């Protein structure tokens, strides 16, 4: 699990071209909802070590978040081979995160 937000955000084309299971987390380091979700995300990700976790700081003028239609933080976008499979906004339990991770981590 990434604990720090990326210094620069990848382009949407780079995200879409990625292969395998990917979790893109949109949020901000000062966001209380984002901070509260970190333990839940960590717990769920511990059972899915092959999932690539990309943590993106979102906000005004950030194109990647807008391309995904992010409105609230944290927003978790679960991708498999560049295709969105699931999305959670402000998750409040590790079980729902784990369920979404299982959907992208399963062998197609």
Secondary structure, 3 states (H helix, E strand, C coil): CCCCCCCCCCCHHHHHHCCCEEEEEEECCCCHHHHHHHHHHHHHHCCCCCCEEEEEECCCCCHHHHHCCCCCCCEEEEEECCEEEEEEECCCCHHHHHHHHHHHHCCC
